[in-house]
Amino acid sequence: MKFDNLSAALSPHNLADIADITITEGVFSVKMVRLSPASQQYNARVGEFSRNRKKPISEQFAADVFAGKVTPETIEFIANVLIIDWSLIDDEGNNVPFEPSAAIELLSAPGFGQNIANRLLLASRDDAFYKQEWTQEALKN
């Protein structure tokens, strides 16, 4: 049985929860969770973030995140929820391990931090980064 037509019709809806996004080739790439309530990874990470900060996520805060508004709170959100890991090389050529505190420092850096934060927020909502191809095997399940 062939499913080419079904595969083509479903492809826009087959989105991964996680994607690797290159910011600067060979210098900075990020493994990010898709910013979507349809993403199980996103929902789990938001729940953990909310519990760890002992403060519920307000409607205004959620609106700021989805609108791409970069604030200290949204930077904290990007660092703790959206970024899962990264590959980052510093000016001396050393690998910088991912830690949320390091991400907050980078995204808060004067001059370029807000730009990177904005790009990450945009990428986390862009389905093009998270598209997957349906395979014949996946369609059988």
ABEGO torsion letter per residue (X at the ends): XBAAAAAAAAAAABBBABBBBBABBGABBBBBBBBBAABAAAAAAAAAAAAAAGBBBBAAAAAAAAAGBBBAAAAAAAAAAABABBBBBBAAGBBBBBBAAAAAAAAABBGAAAAAAAAAAAAAABAAAABBBBBAAAAAX
